[in-house]
């Protein structure tokens, strides 16, 4: 009886692994991660926008995306900011981008930065200077950071530092029984 249960569990695990492998396309993932075209677009836009800033607003907040019910999903807060209405870009200094859980109140993760530009249409951004991100206890620091809310992706180009809270893995004994 025990052997039959183990056989059933192994079969279920194998089917689950096959489904997961089928659902995840590593080639597509690598191609997307290797494509820096959006980052290059935003980096150029950052330089262009900085030249055009006239009188930035101070201590402002802009919603970046919402849940289907209208609750704020992500928000940019800035010490100084300028919105470019023609392109949908927001330039900011001393910024904090917060991602909220579906209740719209609980912060799931955040990014603080010296400066950045965010494209509200593509839900992506470029940090020219230093930035710090905290997501569920994992802290990431760096300089020159591209992020995309839609693709749930962040790429750091220099001075990268990652600190993750400890992983609690079992001893593996349960696998040997």
C-alpha positions, 0 to 999 in steps of 0.5 A: 500500500505504501509503495502504491501511495509513493508511486501515485505521488511520484506520478502527480509530481511528474505530471506537475513538473511537465506542466510547469516545464510546458508553461515556462519557456526559458528561451522566451524568458532569456530573450525578453531579459536580453532585450534592453530596447525599452531601457534604452528608450527610457534612458534617452527619454530621461536625458531629454526630459531633464533638459525640458523641465521648467518648474517641477512640483514639490511633494507630489504623488501620482498613481501609476496603475490600478486594480480592476476595481479602481484601487491603487496598485502602484504609486509614485511619490516624489520630492520634486516631479514634472509630468510630461502630458504629451508623452505620459512620462513622469520625471522625479527626484527623491522618489518612492514607488510603492506597489500595493496589495489588492486592499490598496493600503498594504505596501507589498514592496517599494523602490526609493531612488535619487531620480527616475523617469516613469512611463505611465503607458508602458508601466516601466521606468529608468533610474539614472542614479542610486536606488534601493528596492525592498520586496518581502524582506529582500533588499536590492541596491544599485545604480542605473536601474530599469524596472517594469511593473507589467513584466514584473522585472528589474534589471540593475546595471551597476553597483548591484547589491542583493540581500535576501532574508534567510531561506529555511530549507528542510534537511532533506530527510523527508525525501529519503523516507 
